[in-house]
Amino acid sequence: MIPKVFQEVIDLGDGRTISIETGKLAKQADGSVVVRMGDAMLLATAVSARTANPGIDFLPLTVDYREKFAAAGRFPGGFFKREARPSDSEVLTMRLVDRVLRPLFPDDYHAETQIMIQLMSHDDEVMPDALTGLAASAALAVSDIPFYNLISEVRVARIDGNFIINPSREQLVQSDIDMMIGASMDSVAMVEGEMKEISEAEMVEAIKVAHEAIKVQIQAQLRLQEAFGKKEIREYEGEKEDEAIYEKVRTAAYDKIYAIAQEASAKSERGEKFAEVKEEVKALFTEEELEENGDLVSKYFYKTNKEAVRNVVLEKGTRLDGRKTTEIRPIWCEVDYLPSTHGSAIFTRGETQALATVTLGTSREANQIDLPSEQGEETFYLHYNFPPFSTGEAKPLRGTSRREVGHGNLAQRALKNMIPADCPYTIRVVSEVLESNGSSSMATVCSGTLALMDAGVQMVKPVSGIAMGLITDGNNFAVLSDILGDEDHLGDMDFKVTGTADGITACQMDIKIDGLRYDIMEQALEQAREGRLHILGKLTETLAQPRVEVKPKAPKIITRTIPGAFIGALIGPGGKVIQELQKATGTTIVINEVDEQGVVEILGTSPEGIATVLAKIDSIIFKPEMGEAYEVKVIKMLDFGAVVEYTKAPGNEVLLHVSELAWERTENVADVVKMGDVFEVKYLGIDPKTRKEKVSRKQLLPRPPREEKKIEKKDNPQG
């Protein structure tokens, strides 16, 4: 018997709808829903432990998103034909959902919680990542897990000035905005996306359009919750509290922390002073008290630290390192630092430093995308590495973290639209974060810009980036330019904006409080624009324009298009011709068939080697025209003629038959031509008898006068 199903439908206003249903699948989860748009279907489940593990003072939330290949009727790649570790695209989708949900759980809820979302059916017209936030929130809505502030996420695009909610991938190609927005009914919590140099006002307008669509989706969740029967929120044991301990810690630490926060110190010095104050506070308690309530002492010290630092900013307008709210830390840059790379640059801003390298290659090095929801390749991609020594720590390396994937993707989106469409190279940028104290992803954008220009990539415009922060007590607020790591942890917003001198190219915003006002967002964007332009000036002081040529050790790439019929001749039997040509010239040759044409990429550091390959291509595709004269060279002598090759197309051979050597009868080929002789022949096309090409030397020689034959009259015996 099929259980009763509860469903709500969301009208997108253009004939498309989204449905949310519950009651049929995965009923042992605390909450489960199926979200459908077109033929795309996602199953989302929410499960949370009934009790928290002792000693945990945070929410152990895991958001997992997976795309099943069966959803698109495809087999997974690889030997085992089984979905394995998540792709970067899946990780990015997990982050989009996690960043909106996490701040909206109760502060004292610490039970292990898992949200699992999987694509069960794919539709080429639907981008499933835009539905994951709605699915996760709806699963929580029909559960008893403490989550009071429902959310949703949408993608917003703009085509010819018109905004589209949850566009198709085809529509996204035509759009100048690709933004994901996550929000509750009252406020925006997350923004991430890329743009084609839009203004700050246009960005705010796009966010507002998305927020209105989100409100409609949240109302649908509330209706589903009501129809299904809103579950009573489970009781849970919150954090233990002790007001007496808090007052004791605050009284002992607040003024000292406040004073340190005004001293304008460096990160390490400031950390040592805060640690000394913490030890002084702990000394006020006995060993027995610390054994029982040491976790509370630490928690209340952090709370006091946060309050004091924030109040210094709000009351004094002074930041931890002494800067004003709009001031950018000192910047220095250097290009061409690494001699063997194709391009390199160091960008240092305060105590944050990124070293970027650029590697140039052919289309063979493109990053292949093979997902149920997307297939294709990237010819520009960026990888971001964040080793533990960058923050002075020693930690085991456990593969690429979700954070590294997310920060690298943001920097890639910031730069990619400034790579010219006709750039022949596949480009890989790698950012190594060597020091970190605030916004290493924005340092990656800046070092990446310089490294690309150093490599001779003809960027349309240079790009810079800045991270903005916010501290507010509900009434007063301060927007901080170029935030420190501590300001990120203690603040209420992390807003990263990248762009050129003419507009925004990418952004990422996370809000840690409810109710960010649009006027604050607008001020943050304007302050970010001023900061971006300041940083951009420092970049162009170091390197104003991309280098005209790639470096001597960097490969040059030449692209040549040949008729599709000649692809096989260039490759040769079993790849013999192309392999020998690559070996002899020290080049890499890649052939792609596009629209029945062969697009040949020649990559090499030697101009002579590239020239040799081009000459070989010219030789292979050389096609003589009927009646035209061509210079040839004798390369082989035969009894019945000479084999000649066209001097403008070495390797392109044809038989010059003995009958076409001269007008006179030729008994011995060597009497007329010898090995190495160079002369001209006339191309006569295909011989209808032999079906082979025919050339003639004699046709270009003066024809001797015809001899008149004498007719002898014999005596007529009868005459």
C-alpha positions as semicolon CSV with decimal commas, in nm:
position;residue;x (nm);y (nm);z (nm)
1;M;0,000;0,000;0,000
2;I;0,144;0,334;-0,105
3;P;0,155;0,573;0,191
4;K;-0,013;0,908;0,181
5;V;0,195;1,166;-0,002
6;F;0,193;1,536;0,080
7;Q;0,292;1,777;-0,194
8;E;0,333;2,149;-0,254
9;V;0,396;2,319;-0,589
10;I;0,599;2,636;-0,644
11;D;0,516;2,840;-0,956
12;L;0,821;3,013;-1,104
13;G;0,595;3,242;-1,305
14;D;0,711;3,139;-1,652
15;G;0,537;2,806;-1,694
16;R;0,793;2,612;-1,492
17;T;0,715;2,466;-1,151
18;I;0,896;2,302;-0,860
19;S;0,723;2,042;-0,646
20;I;0,812;1,928;-0,293
21;E;0,666;1,603;-0,165
22;T;0,708;1,395;0,148
23;G;0,565;1,075;0,293
24;K;0,669;0,822;0,028
25;L;1,047;0,770;0,051
26;A;1,305;0,727;0,329
27;K;1,058;0,741;0,616
28;Q;1,309;0,621;0,878
29;A;1,503;0,944;0,839
30;D;1,401;1,224;1,073
31;G;1,285;1,415;0,768
32;S;1,284;1,339;0,395
33;V;1,152;1,509;0,082
34;V;1,167;1,472;-0,294
35;V;1,208;1,794;-0,489
36;R;1,123;1,785;-0,858
37;M;1,167;2,034;-1,141
38;G;1,097;1,901;-1,489
39;D;1,245;1,552;-1,495
40;A;1,509;1,638;-1,233
41;M;1,442;1,477;-0,896
42;L;1,641;1,512;-0,574
43;L;1,597;1,314;-0,254
44;A;1,698;1,499;0,062
45;T;1,711;1,345;0,408
46;A;1,789;1,491;0,749
47;V;1,899;1,287;1,050
48;S;2,027;1,410;1,384
49;A;2,151;1,218;1,687
50;R;1,928;1,229;1,993
51;T;2,215;1,321;2,221
52;A;2,534;1,517;2,173
53;N;2,875;1,366;2,239
54;P;3,015;1,497;2,566
55;G;3,277;1,766;2,534
56;I;3,164;1,891;2,191
57;D;3,103;2,266;2,187
58;F;3,009;2,304;1,820
59;L;2,754;2,167;1,574
60;P;2,898;1,860;1,394
61;L;2,694;1,919;1,079
62;T;2,765;1,728;0,759
63;V;2,603;1,823;0,431
64;D;2,653;1,565;0,157
65;Y;2,546;1,598;-0,206
66;R;2,594;1,328;-0,468
67;E;2,495;1,293;-0,830
68;K;2,415;0,936;-0,934
69;F;2,519;0,846;-1,289
70;A;2,210;0,627;-1,319
71;A;2,008;0,950;-1,287
72;A;2,127;1,044;-1,636
73;G;2,126;0,690;-1,775
74;R;2,505;0,673;-1,778
75;F;2,780;0,449;-1,643
76;P;3,041;0,590;-1,405
77;G;3,392;0,617;-1,545
78;G;3,686;0,422;-1,407
79;F;3,763;0,054;-1,372
80;F;3,514;-0,027;-1,095
81;K;3,218;0,154;-1,254
82;R;3,105;0,287;-0,918
83;E;3,061;0,636;-0,780
84;A;3,351;0,705;-0,542
85;R;3,481;1,026;-0,386
86;P;3,278;1,340;-0,456
87;S;3,375;1,558;-0,749
88;D;3,475;1,921;-0,703
89;S;3,132;2,021;-0,838
90;E;2,958;1,810;-0,573
91;V;3,182;1,953;-0,300
92;L;3,099;2,308;-0,410
93;T;2,727;2,227;-0,392
94;M;2,771;2,084;-0,041
95;R;2,939;2,409;0,065
96;L;2,659;2,620;-0,078
97;V;2,404;2,441;0,140
98;D;2,622;2,410;0,450
99;R;2,706;2,781;0,460
100;V;2,338;2,879;0,472
101;L;2,216;2,613;0,715
102;R;2,494;2,611;0,974
103;P;2,442;2,961;1,126
104;L;2,066;2,903;1,160
105;F;2,075;2,606;1,399
106;P;2,046;2,695;1,769
107;D;2,383;2,805;1,910
108;D;2,366;2,542;2,183
109;Y;2,264;2,249;1,962
110;H;2,562;2,012;1,933
111;A;2,413;1,677;1,825
112;E;2,567;1,518;1,519
113;T;2,351;1,611;1,221
114;Q;2,365;1,487;0,864
115;I;2,189;1,623;0,558
116;M;2,213;1,396;0,253
117;I;2,096;1,508;-0,089
118;Q;2,120;1,297;-0,402
119;L;2,026;1,353;-0,764
120;M;1,806;1,057;-0,858
121;S;1,681;1,176;-1,198
122;H;1,850;1,430;-1,424
123;D;1,700;1,676;-1,671
124;D;1,931;1,852;-1,918
125;E;1,719;2,167;-1,882
126;V;1,755;2,181;-1,503
127;M;2,069;2,262;-1,301
128;P;2,020;2,053;-0,985
129;D;2,250;2,250;-0,754
130;A;1,994;2,533;-0,752
131;L;1,742;2,299;-0,585
132;T;1,964;2,157;-0,309
133;G;1,909;2,436;-0,054
134;L;1,532;2,406;-0,093
135;A;1,553;2,027;-0,057
136;A;1,770;2,042;0,257
137;S;1,549;2,298;0,429
138;A;1,230;2,112;0,339
139;A;1,371;1,790;0,486
140;L;1,441;1,977;0,811
141;A;1,095;2,138;0,797
142;V;0,917;1,801;0,817
143;S;1,149;1,672;1,092
144;D;1,165;1,736;1,465
145;I;1,525;1,860;1,445
146;P;1,570;2,204;1,606
147;F;1,584;2,432;1,302
148;Y;1,347;2,724;1,330
149;N;1,439;2,952;1,042
150;L;1,360;2,784;0,709
151;I;1,569;2,884;0,406
152;S;1,600;2,825;0,035
153;E;1,850;2,890;-0,240
154;V;1,805;2,994;-0,601
155;R;2,028;3,072;-0,896
156;V;1,967;3,405;-1,066
157;A;2,079;3,492;-1,420
158;R;2,027;3,796;-1,640
159;I;1,978;3,786;-2,015
160;D;1,923;4,110;-2,208
161;G;1,840;4,288;-1,883
162;N;1,578;4,033;-1,772
163;F;1,632;3,825;-1,457
164;I;1,568;3,450;-1,467
165;I;1,535;3,229;-1,160
166;N;1,696;2,884;-1,187
167;P;1,797;2,911;-1,555
168;S;1,902;2,617;-1,771
169;R;2,270;2,565;-1,850
170;E;2,205;2,688;-2,205
171;Q;2,049;3,010;-2,072
172;L;2,340;3,054;-1,833
173;V;2,583;3,072;-2,126
174;Q;2,397;3,379;-2,255
175;S;2,379;3,546;-1,912
176;D;2,609;3,813;-1,768
177;I;2,525;3,705;-1,410
178;D;2,549;3,362;-1,247
179;M;2,474;3,395;-0,877
180;M;2,350;3,155;-0,610
181;I;2,167;3,326;-0,325
182;G;2,064;3,160;0,001
183;A;1,827;3,334;0,239
184;S;1,564;3,301;0,507
185;M;1,232;3,483;0,489
186;D;1,387;3,787;0,658
187;S;1,746;3,810;0,542
188;V;2,009;3,702;0,292
189;A;2,260;3,457;0,439
190;M;2,482;3,359;0,146
191;V;2,578;3,491;-0,197
192;E;2,820;3,333;-0,440
193;G;2,871;3,376;-0,811
194;E;3,044;3,521;-1,111
195;M;2,955;3,821;-1,324
196;K;3,075;3,994;-1,638
197;E;3,185;4,327;-1,488
198;I;2,851;4,437;-1,343
199;S;2,805;4,734;-1,111
200;E;2,741;4,720;-0,738
201;A;2,384;4,844;-0,789
202;E;2,317;4,567;-1,044
203;M;2,446;4,307;-0,800
204;V;2,215;4,429;-0,522
205;E;1,921;4,427;-0,766
206;A;1,994;4,063;-0,858
207;I;2,007;3,966;-0,488
208;K;1,672;4,133;-0,424
209;V;1,508;3,951;-0,718
210;A;1,645;3,619;-0,589
211;H;1,528;3,692;-0,234
212;E;1,171;3,746;-0,350
213;A;1,177;3,406;-0,524
214;I;1,319;3,248;-0,208
215;K;1,032;3,385;0,003
216;V;0,783;3,205;-0,224
217;Q;0,976;2,878;-0,178
218;I;0,984;2,915;0,200
219;Q;0,607;2,974;0,205
220;A;0,564;2,647;0,016
221;Q;0,774;2,469;0,281
222;L;0,554;2,613;0,554
223;R;0,241;2,489;0,375
224;L;0,398;2,143;0,337
225;Q;0,495;2,145;0,704
226;E;0,139;2,233;0,801
227;A;-0,022;1,971;0,574
228;F;0,218;1,697;0,686
229;G;0,166;1,789;1,048
230;K;0,431;2,004;1,210
231;K;0,629;1,783;1,445
232;E;0,701;1,897;1,795
233;I;1,065;2,001;1,813
234;R;1,263;1,748;2,011
235;E;1,401;1,838;2,347
236;Y;1,776;1,846;2,377
237;E;2,029;1,919;2,642
238;G;2,185;2,255;2,569
239;E;2,521;2,382;2,682
240;K;2,575;2,404;3,053
241;E;2,595;2,757;3,181
242;D;2,720;2,919;3,502
243;E;2,658;3,290;3,538
244;A;2,897;3,321;3,833
245;I;3,188;3,177;3,635
246;Y;3,106;3,404;3,341
247;E;3,107;3,716;3,556
248;K;3,434;3,612;3,719
249;V;3,601;3,556;3,378
250;R;3,460;3,873;3,225
251;T;3,559;4,090;3,520
252;A;3,914;3,957;3,514
253;A;3,967;3,963;3,136
254;Y;3,754;4,227;2,964
255;D;3,960;4,540;3,036
256;K;4,290;4,364;2,965
257;I;4,166;4,229;2,631
258;Y;4,020;4,569;2,544
259;A;4,358;4,730;2,609
260;I;4,546;4,471;2,399
261;A;4,298;4,515;2,115
262;Q;4,388;4,887;2,100
263;E;4,765;4,828;2,080
264;A;4,789;4,766;1,705
265;S;4,993;4,446;1,735
266;A;5,088;4,170;1,493
267;K;4,903;3,839;1,490
268;S;5,163;3,635;1,680
269;E;5,231;3,907;1,938
270;R;4,862;3,964;1,994
271;G;4,798;3,590;2,027
272;E;5,068;3,559;2,292
273;K;4,921;3,846;2,494
274;F;4,571;3,701;2,477
275;A;4,711;3,365;2,587
276;E;4,879;3,530;2,886
277;V;4,550;3,688;2,991
278;K;4,378;3,351;2,960
279;E;4,641;3,190;3,186
280;E;4,587;3,468;3,441
281;V;4,213;3,400;3,433
282;K;4,263;3,025;3,475
283;A;4,490;3,095;3,773
284;L;4,185;3,239;3,953
285;F;4,036;2,889;3,970
286;T;4,151;2,586;4,163
287;E;4,261;2,268;3,988
288;E;3,939;2,102;4,103
289;E;3,729;2,387;3,957
290;L;3,916;2,369;3,627
291;E;3,875;1,992;3,619
292;E;3,499;2,035;3,652
293;N;3,441;2,359;3,460
294;G;3,753;2,424;3,254
295;D;3,545;2,408;2,935
296;L;3,322;2,687;3,069
297;V;3,622;2,902;3,156
298;S;3,754;2,866;2,801
299;K;3,412;2,933;2,650
300;Y;3,356;3,243;2,856
301;F;3,705;3,372;2,785
302;Y;3,635;3,343;2,410
303;K;3,302;3,517;2,460
304;T;3,467;3,799;2,653
305;N;3,747;3,825;2,398
306;K;3,494;3,855;2,117
307;E;3,291;4,119;2,301
308;A;3,594;4,332;2,388
309;V;3,749;4,325;2,040
310;R;3,417;4,408;1,876
311;N;3,355;4,696;2,116
312;V;3,698;4,846;2,040
313;V;3,599;4,861;1,673
314;L;3,251;5,002;1,740
315;E;3,353;5,249;2,012
316;K;3,702;5,354;1,904
317;G;3,698;5,285;1,531
318;T;4,029;5,103;1,587
319;R;4,111;4,757;1,459
320;L;4,339;4,491;1,603
321;D;4,634;4,597;1,386
322;G;4,567;4,969;1,430
323;R;4,406;5,035;1,094
324;K;4,100;5,244;1,024
325;T;3,791;5,061;0,901
326;T;3,858;5,151;0,535
327;E;4,235;5,105;0,541
328;I;4,413;4,832;0,341
329;R;4,721;4,660;0,480
330;P;5,063;4,727;0,318
331;I;5,107;4,543;-0,011
332;W;5,415;4,430;-0,201
333;C;5,429;4,222;-0,518
334;E;5,690;4,054;-0,734
335;V;5,668;3,879;-1,072
336;D;5,898;3,636;-1,250
337;Y;6,012;3,494;-0,917
338;L;6,047;3,131;-1,029
339;P;6,283;3,089;-1,326
340;S;6,148;2,762;-1,466
341;T;5,774;2,827;-1,457
342;H;5,580;2,973;-1,748
343;G;5,468;3,257;-1,521
344;S;5,489;3,334;-1,148
345;A;5,405;3,606;-0,898
346;I;5,408;3,676;-0,526
347;F;5,135;3,888;-0,369
348;T;5,175;3,987;-0,004
349;R;4,920;4,192;0,185
350;G;4,997;4,232;0,553
351;E;5,046;3,882;0,695
352;T;4,882;3,706;0,399
353;Q;5,096;3,582;0,112
354;A;5,019;3,381;-0,202
355;L;5,263;3,252;-0,462
356;A;5,092;3,177;-0,795
357;T;5,230;2,985;-1,091
358;V;5,097;2,952;-1,445
359;T;5,145;2,654;-1,674
360;L;5,056;2,671;-2,045
361;G;4,953;2,366;-2,246
362;T;4,746;2,232;-2,534
363;S;4,383;2,121;-2,535
364;R;4,510;1,779;-2,425
365;E;4,569;1,930;-2,079
366;A;4,211;2,060;-2,046
367;N;4,032;1,966;-1,724
368;Q;3,773;1,704;-1,815
369;I;3,429;1,735;-1,653
370;D;3,234;1,408;-1,647
371;L;2,930;1,433;-1,423
372;P;2,572;1,310;-1,455
373;S;2,461;1,674;-1,479
374;E;2,745;1,812;-1,692
375;Q;3,002;1,699;-1,945
376;G;3,268;1,917;-2,099
377;E;3,611;2,056;-2,033
378;E;3,781;2,358;-1,883
379;T;4,071;2,521;-2,066
380;F;4,129;2,757;-1,773
381;Y;4,136;2,625;-1,419
382;L;4,286;2,724;-1,085
383;H;4,397;2,512;-0,790
384;Y;4,442;2,653;-0,440
385;N;4,658;2,494;-0,171
386;F;4,649;2,589;0,195
387;P;4,932;2,410;0,381
388;P;4,926;2,416;0,764
389;F;5,256;2,608;0,790
390;S;5,078;2,911;0,642
391;T;4,919;2,966;0,982
392;G;5,219;2,841;1,183
393;E;5,062;2,503;1,255
394;A;5,168;2,141;1,214
395;K;4,885;1,920;1,089
396;P;4,864;1,599;0,888
397;L;4,780;1,641;0,519
398;R;4,462;1,453;0,434
399;G;4,400;1,543;0,072
400;T;4,232;1,849;-0,073
401;S;3,987;1,998;0,175
402;R;3,641;2,133;0,093
403;R;3,769;2,477;0,186
404;E;4,054;2,453;-0,065
405;V;3,812;2,346;-0,338
406;G;3,578;2,635;-0,255
407;H;3,846;2,905;-0,235
408;G;4,008;2,785;-0,557
409;N;3,675;2,789;-0,736
410;L;3,605;3,147;-0,624
411;A;3,942;3,267;-0,756
412;Q;3,892;3,076;-1,081
413;R;3,553;3,237;-1,139
414;A;3,701;3,579;-1,061
415;L;3,962;3,545;-1,335
416;K;3,813;3,323;-1,603
417;N;3,606;3,583;-1,789
418;M;3,918;3,796;-1,832
419;I;4,094;3,522;-2,030
420;P;4,045;3,614;-2,398
421;A;3,818;3,385;-2,597
422;D;4,085;3,335;-2,865
423;C;4,358;3,231;-2,620
424;P;4,503;2,913;-2,776
425;Y;4,640;2,771;-2,451
426;T;4,501;2,551;-2,180
427;I;4,599;2,742;-1,864
428;R;4,649;2,604;-1,515
429;V;4,703;2,846;-1,226
430;V;4,820;2,708;-0,891
431;S;4,814;2,924;-0,578
432;E;5,032;2,823;-0,286
433;V;4,927;3,012;0,026
434;L;5,250;3,069;0,220
435;E;5,114;3,295;0,496
436;S;4,757;3,350;0,602
437;N;4,595;3,611;0,820
438;G;4,277;3,698;0,635
439;S;4,149;3,638;0,285
440;S;4,403;3,416;0,117
441;S;4,148;3,356;-0,162
442;M;4,161;3,725;-0,253
443;A;4,541;3,715;-0,240
444;T;4,513;3,422;-0,482
445;V;4,312;3,636;-0,725
446;C;4,577;3,910;-0,710
447;S;4,878;3,680;-0,744
448;G;4,694;3,489;-1,017
449;T;4,641;3,808;-1,217
450;L;5,009;3,898;-1,197
451;A;5,125;3,545;-1,281
452;L;4,898;3,532;-1,587
453;M;5,031;3,864;-1,714
454;D;5,386;3,751;-1,636
455;A;5,325;3,439;-1,848
456;G;5,220;3,651;-2,146
457;V;4,851;3,560;-2,128
458;Q;4,680;3,861;-2,286
459;M;4,424;3,920;-2,011
460;V;4,137;4,147;-2,112
461;K;4,181;4,341;-1,786
462;P;4,361;4,277;-1,456
463;V;4,149;4,162;-1,162
464;S;4,188;4,233;-0,789
465;G;3,993;4,113;-0,487
466;I;3,917;4,219;-0,132
467;A;3,745;4,066;0,172
468;M;3,504;4,283;0,370
469;G;3,386;4,229;0,727
470;L;3,110;4,358;0,948
471;I;3,071;4,416;1,320
472;T;2,733;4,523;1,453
473;D;2,551;4,529;1,785
474;G;2,212;4,572;1,623
475;N;2,217;4,950;1,629
476;N;2,573;5,054;1,543
477;F;2,782;4,888;1,279
478;A;3,125;4,907;1,120
479;V;3,214;4,775;0,774
480;L;3,578;4,662;0,767
481;S;3,793;4,660;0,454
482;D;4,055;4,387;0,408
483;I;3,970;4,183;0,718
484;L;4,214;3,993;0,936
485;G;4,162;3,631;1,030
486;D;4,053;3,733;1,382
487;E;3,806;3,984;1,237
488;D;3,659;3,706;1,026
489;H;3,617;3,475;1,329
490;L;3,482;3,746;1,560
491;G;3,282;3,940;1,302
492;D;2,935;3,905;1,155
493;M;3,011;3,889;0,784
494;D;3,272;3,768;0,536
495;F;3,210;3,936;0,201
496;K;3,464;3,873;-0,075
497;V;3,440;4,081;-0,393
498;T;3,660;4,065;-0,702
499;G;3,659;4,277;-1,014
500;T;3,830;4,492;-1,272
501;A;3,836;4,871;-1,282
502;D;3,502;4,851;-1,463
503;G;3,296;4,606;-1,262
504;I;3,252;4,299;-1,042
505;T;3,363;3,959;-1,173
506;A;3,289;3,735;-0,871
507;C;3,170;3,743;-0,510
508;Q;3,118;3,526;-0,206
509;M;2,929;3,641;0,101
510;D;2,853;3,460;0,426
511;I;2,640;3,624;0,694
512;K;2,661;3,502;1,053
513;I;2,369;3,706;1,189
514;D;2,001;3,743;1,109
515;G;1,877;4,048;0,927
516;L;2,157;4,203;0,720
517;R;2,010;4,529;0,595
518;Y;2,044;4,617;0,227
519;D;2,185;4,960;0,314
520;I;2,473;4,787;0,497
521;M;2,528;4,558;0,199
522;E;2,537;4,858;-0,035
523;Q;2,791;5,036;0,187
524;A;3,004;4,723;0,201
525;L;3,001;4,695;-0,178
526;E;3,096;5,059;-0,228
527;Q;3,374;5,033;0,030
528;A;3,489;4,714;-0,141
529;R;3,503;4,892;-0,477
530;E;3,736;5,158;-0,335
531;G;3,954;4,888;-0,179
532;R;3,964;4,684;-0,499
533;L;4,077;4,984;-0,701
534;H;4,351;5,060;-0,446
535;I;4,480;4,701;-0,466
536;L;4,448;4,705;-0,847
537;G;4,676;5,008;-0,852
538;K;4,942;4,813;-0,660
539;L;4,917;4,525;-0,911
540;T;4,956;4,748;-1,215
541;E;5,247;4,931;-1,051
542;T;5,425;4,594;-1,047
543;L;5,324;4,490;-1,400
544;A;5,107;4,726;-1,601
545;Q;5,039;4,506;-1,904
546;P;5,070;4,138;-1,997
547;R;5,408;4,053;-2,145
548;V;5,401;4,065;-2,526
549;E;5,567;3,724;-2,561
550;V;5,569;3,411;-2,352
551;K;5,897;3,336;-2,175
552;P;6,185;3,146;-2,341
553;K;6,112;2,835;-2,133
554;A;5,740;2,860;-2,194
555;P;5,597;2,686;-2,498
556;K;5,468;2,880;-2,793
557;I;5,147;2,754;-2,946
558;I;5,048;2,784;-3,309
559;T;4,707;2,672;-3,433
560;R;4,655;2,561;-3,793
561;T;4,328;2,441;-3,949
562;I;4,347;2,171;-4,216
563;P;4,078;1,996;-4,422
564;G;3,940;1,694;-4,239
565;A;4,048;1,463;-4,523
566;F;4,415;1,525;-4,436
567;I;4,391;1,437;-4,064
568;G;4,476;1,071;-4,131
569;A;4,778;1,163;-4,342
570;L;4,916;1,386;-4,066
571;I;4,865;1,118;-3,802
572;G;4,999;0,839;-4,022
573;P;4,946;0,463;-3,984
574;G;4,940;0,385;-3,613
575;G;5,038;0,744;-3,540
576;K;5,378;0,698;-3,704
577;V;5,396;1,031;-3,886
578;I;5,291;1,251;-3,595
579;Q;5,502;1,063;-3,341
580;E;5,817;1,088;-3,551
581;L;5,747;1,454;-3,620
582;Q;5,709;1,530;-3,248
583;K;6,029;1,345;-3,166
584;A;6,229;1,518;-3,439
585;T;6,106;1,869;-3,360
586;G;6,064;1,856;-2,980
587;T;5,705;1,972;-3,011
588;T;5,368;1,851;-2,891
589;I;5,107;1,818;-3,165
590;V;4,738;1,780;-3,087
591;I;4,468;1,736;-3,351
592;N;4,100;1,796;-3,278
593;E;3,825;1,745;-3,535
594;V;3,580;2,037;-3,534
595;D;3,306;2,074;-3,797
596;E;3,482;1,832;-4,033
597;Q;3,803;2,035;-4,006
598;G;4,123;1,938;-3,833
599;V;4,238;2,194;-3,574
600;V;4,610;2,131;-3,524
601;E;4,780;2,270;-3,210
602;I;5,159;2,285;-3,220
603;L;5,326;2,349;-2,883
604;G;5,699;2,393;-2,846
605;T;5,981;2,612;-2,718
606;S;6,186;2,598;-3,039
607;P;6,074;2,829;-3,323
608;E;6,267;2,609;-3,565
609;G;6,083;2,299;-3,446
610;I;5,745;2,470;-3,486
611;A;5,846;2,592;-3,833
612;T;5,938;2,235;-3,932
613;V;5,596;2,108;-3,822
614;L;5,421;2,385;-4,015
615;A;5,624;2,300;-4,323
616;K;5,526;1,934;-4,287
617;I;5,160;2,029;-4,259
618;D;5,190;2,249;-4,567
619;S;5,348;1,955;-4,745
620;I;5,075;1,713;-4,647
621;I;4,786;1,941;-4,740
622;F;4,957;2,068;-5,056
623;K;4,729;2,018;-5,354
624;P;4,858;2,122;-5,698
625;E;4,619;2,288;-5,940
626;M;4,557;2,177;-6,296
627;G;4,779;2,349;-6,551
628;E;5,001;2,523;-6,297
629;A;5,381;2,499;-6,296
630;Y;5,568;2,385;-5,983
631;E;5,933;2,355;-5,892
632;V;6,041;1,999;-5,818
633;K;6,355;1,814;-5,720
634;V;6,463;1,469;-5,838
635;I;6,484;1,232;-5,541
636;K;6,488;0,890;-5,712
637;M;6,586;0,757;-6,054
638;L;6,390;0,477;-6,218
639;D;6,412;0,301;-6,554
640;F;6,078;0,443;-6,661
641;G;6,107;0,792;-6,514
642;A;6,213;0,998;-6,212
643;V;6,044;1,045;-5,876
644;V;6,031;1,415;-5,794
645;E;5,908;1,605;-5,490
646;Y;5,763;1,951;-5,481
647;T;6,020;2,186;-5,329
648;K;5,744;2,387;-5,157
649;A;5,599;2,066;-5,013
650;P;5,884;1,832;-4,912
651;G;5,771;1,472;-4,891
652;N;5,500;1,528;-5,149
653;E;5,618;1,305;-5,435
654;V;5,502;1,233;-5,788
655;L;5,631;1,026;-6,077
656;L;5,765;1,212;-6,379
657;H;5,729;0,950;-6,653
658;V;6,005;0,909;-6,908
659;S;5,762;1,008;-7,182
660;E;5,715;1,349;-7,019
661;L;6,081;1,436;-6,979
662;A;6,144;1,584;-7,322
663;W;5,983;1,617;-7,659
664;E;6,251;1,395;-7,809
665;R;6,233;1,024;-7,749
666;T;6,427;0,943;-7,431
667;E;6,598;0,606;-7,412
668;N;6,780;0,668;-7,083
669;V;6,632;0,883;-6,805
670;A;6,983;0,981;-6,690
671;D;7,046;1,142;-7,027
672;V;6,793;1,415;-6,938
673;V;6,785;1,449;-6,555
674;K;7,004;1,345;-6,263
675;M;6,959;1,306;-5,885
676;G;6,917;1,641;-5,716
677;D;6,823;1,832;-6,031
678;V;6,573;2,111;-5,971
679;F;6,339;2,225;-6,246
680;E;5,974;2,304;-6,312
681;V;5,696;2,070;-6,418
682;K;5,340;2,128;-6,525
683;Y;5,062;1,956;-6,329
684;L;4,831;1,765;-6,561
685;G;4,588;1,624;-6,306
686;I;4,491;1,258;-6,276
687;D;4,587;1,028;-6,558
688;P;4,264;0,852;-6,664
689;K;4,456;0,533;-6,745
690;T;4,672;0,494;-6,433
691;R;4,444;0,695;-6,195
692;K;4,760;0,858;-6,061
693;E;4,881;1,215;-6,064
694;K;5,062;1,318;-6,378
695;V;5,322;1,589;-6,430
696;S;5,522;1,690;-6,735
697;R;5,857;1,857;-6,788
698;K;5,834;1,874;-7,161
699;Q;5,511;2,073;-7,151
700;L;5,712;2,369;-7,022
701;L;5,986;2,331;-7,288
702;P;5,972;2,484;-7,636
703;R;5,822;2,239;-7,875
704;P;6,058;2,161;-8,164
705;P;5,929;2,240;-8,514
706;R;5,747;1,952;-8,673
707;E;5,953;1,787;-8,957
708;E;5,770;1,746;-9,289
709;K;5,775;1,393;-9,413
710;K;5,875;1,347;-9,782
711;I;5,642;1,131;-9,987
712;E;5,837;0,940;-10,251
713;K;5,655;0,865;-10,574
714;K;5,722;0,521;-10,704
715;D;5,710;0,442;-11,073
716;N;5,377;0,306;-11,179
717;P;5,452;-0,023;-11,362
718;Q;5,132;0,015;-11,551
719;G;5,192;0,373;-11,629
